[in-house]
Amino acid sequence: MSRVVYAGSFDPPTTGHVWMIQEGARLFQSIVVAVGTNPEKDNTFTVEERIAMLSAIMNDLPDSNIQVDVFDNRYLVDYARSMGADYILRGIRSPADFEYERVMRHVNADICPDITTVFLMPPREIAEVSSSLVKGMVGPKGWEETVQRFVPDEVFKQLCKRFSKTHS
């Protein structure tokens, strides 16, 4: 059975994340979407909120081979091994992503040669979408209309609850 781990902060989950999850579910028998914690990051949503958003998004997908989990204070490759994964799934949006992910792929292979890192490049219309981009667009007048196209409905509702005075 081929199992893949797709990890990120998912703060918040974006349409790019959903695309990666759907592609992972299509390519592998089982996908673990792992919410990582990073104490150096200033998170907008708690781990529990991110898991709830991802779980709600996964409920809307037809694939039943998706599991949402959390990991912290360990190397991703060690987490992947503990989950019985053969692969780690990573997205490449830019040359900077490629360079960082290339280095991490080699480090992970040094730690655990049995786990292969697989890279996917999202389609053009979502290639630049990231959690940081979405959070950076929240605030100015009319932000809701702009942000809505970059996040799933459940995430948009949560962003509005947190940041909008006009949405409830």
C-alpha positions in Angstrom: 0.0 0.0 0.0 1.5 3.4 -0.9 0.9 6.0 1.7 2.0 9.6 1.5 2.3 12.4 4.1 1.5 15.9 3.0 2.5 18.3 5.8 2.2 22.0 6.4 1.1 24.6 8.8 -2.2 25.1 6.9 -2.7 28.5 8.7 -5.1 28.7 7.0 -5.7 26.0 4.4 -5.9 27.4 0.8 -7.2 26.3 -2.5 -3.6 25.3 -3.3 -3.5 23.0 -0.3 -6.8 21.4 -1.4 -5.4 20.8 -4.9 -2.3 19.1 -3.4 -4.5 16.9 -1.2 -6.8 15.9 -4.1 -3.8 15.1 -6.3 -2.2 13.1 -3.4 -5.4 11.2 -2.9 -5.5 10.5 -6.6 -1.9 9.3 -6.9 -1.5 7.4 -3.7 -3.6 4.8 -1.9 -3.6 6.7 1.3 -2.7 10.3 2.3 -2.1 11.7 5.7 -2.6 15.5 5.9 -0.3 16.4 8.8 -0.7 19.8 10.5 2.7 20.7 11.8 3.3 23.1 14.6 6.2 25.6 14.5 6.7 27.6 17.7 8.6 30.2 15.6 5.5 31.0 13.6 2.9 33.4 14.7 -0.2 31.4 13.9 -3.6 33.0 13.1 -5.5 29.8 14.0 -4.9 27.2 16.7 -3.9 23.7 15.7 -7.4 22.5 16.7 -9.0 25.2 14.4 -6.8 24.2 11.5 -7.6 20.5 12.0 -11.3 21.3 12.1 -11.1 23.4 8.9 -9.2 20.6 7.1 -11.6 17.9 8.4 -14.5 20.0 7.1 -12.8 20.4 3.7 -12.0 16.7 3.5 -15.7 15.9 4.2 -16.6 17.7 1.0 -14.1 15.6 -1.1 -15.2 12.3 -2.6 -12.0 10.5 -1.6 -12.1 8.4 1.6 -8.4 7.7 1.6 -7.5 11.0 3.4 -6.6 11.3 7.1 -6.0 14.5 9.0 -3.4 14.4 11.8 -1.1 16.6 13.8 2.7 16.4 14.4 5.1 18.5 16.4 8.6 18.5 17.7 10.0 16.0 15.2 11.4 15.7 11.8 8.8 15.3 9.1 10.6 12.2 7.7 10.5 10.6 11.2 6.8 11.4 11.4 6.2 9.9 7.9 8.0 6.7 9.0 5.9 6.5 12.1 2.8 6.7 10.0 4.0 3.9 7.7 4.4 6.3 4.7 6.6 5.5 1.7 6.5 9.1 0.5 6.4 12.7 1.5 4.4 15.1 -0.8 5.6 18.6 -1.3 4.4 21.5 -3.5 6.7 23.6 -5.6 5.3 27.1 -6.5 8.5 29.0 -7.2 12.3 28.7 -7.7 12.7 29.6 -4.0 10.4 26.7 -3.0 12.3 24.4 -5.3 15.7 25.3 -3.7 14.4 24.9 -0.2 12.6 21.6 -0.9 15.5 20.2 -2.8 17.7 20.7 0.2 15.1 19.2 2.5 14.6 16.2 0.2 18.3 15.4 0.5 18.4 15.9 4.3 15.3 13.6 4.7 16.9 11.0 2.5 20.0 11.1 4.7 17.8 10.5 7.8 15.5 7.9 6.2 16.5 6.6 2.7 13.3 4.5 2.5 11.0 7.5 2.2 10.9 9.3 -1.1 9.9 12.9 -1.5 7.6 13.6 -4.4 7.1 17.1 -5.8 4.0 18.5 -7.5 3.6 21.8 -9.2 0.1 23.3 -8.9 -1.7 24.8 -11.9 -1.0 28.4 -12.8 -4.2 29.8 -11.4 -3.3 28.8 -7.9 0.5 28.6 -8.2 1.1 31.7 -6.0 -1.5 31.0 -3.4 -0.1 30.5 0.1 -1.3 30.9 3.6 1.0 33.9 4.1 -0.4 35.5 0.9 -4.0 35.0 2.1 -3.3 36.4 5.6 -1.5 39.4 4.0 -4.6 40.2 2.0 -7.0 40.3 5.0 -7.8 43.8 6.3 -8.2 46.4 3.6 -11.7 47.4 2.6 -13.2 44.7 0.3 -10.7 42.0 1.4 -13.5 39.5 1.6 -14.1 39.5 -2.2 -10.4 39.1 -2.9 -9.6 36.4 -0.3 -12.7 34.3 -1.0 -11.3 33.0 -4.3 -8.1 31.7 -2.6 -9.6 29.6 0.2 -12.3 26.9 0.6 -15.7 28.0 1.8 -15.2 26.7 5.3 -11.9 28.6 5.7 -13.5 31.8 4.3 -16.2 31.5 7.0 -13.6 31.2 9.7 -11.6 34.2 8.3 -14.8 36.3 8.3 -15.6 35.3 11.9 -12.1 36.3 13.0 -11.6 39.4 10.9 -14.8 40.9 9.4 -17.2 43.1 11.2 -19.8 42.7 8.5 -19.9 38.9 8.4 -21.1 36.7 11.2 
